[in-house]
Amino acid sequence: MTVGPHDFARHAWGTGACNLDLLGWSDMVVHQEDGGPVRVLAARAARTKRLRALLEAVPLADAADGYFAGRAPWVRERLTRPDLSDPFWAPMALGSALDRSEVPVLLIGGWQGLFLAQTV
């Protein structure tokens, strides 16, 4: 396994503010199959510039709806649910599964990885 996220509520809102990495990751997922490999690399290189207007927009959830045009339906829910105890997050809270695991697990992440904190 290359990453080990196990609590998406804490990843999204664990600091008390929304982790805006969600938008860059969502943009990558939405565009990962747009065209061939060269187009995908070009899109990746232009991502920061493309996302700038979105990151400056208020309200962010409405701007994200327009930006992703229905291709990232998970974004609005994650942006608008800051309460870590919200039942929405329950299916994505998998920390207890780590406690029950009886097999060795190797997780590999990078220092700049999106899920570094939970992978480590």
Secondary structure, DSSP 8 states (H G I E B T S, - for coil): ------BHHHHHHTTSS--THHHHHHHHHHHTTSSSHHHHHHHHHHHHHHHHHHHT-SSHHHHHHHHHTTS-THHHHHHT---TT-GGGGGGB-HHHHHH--S-------TT-TTHHHH-
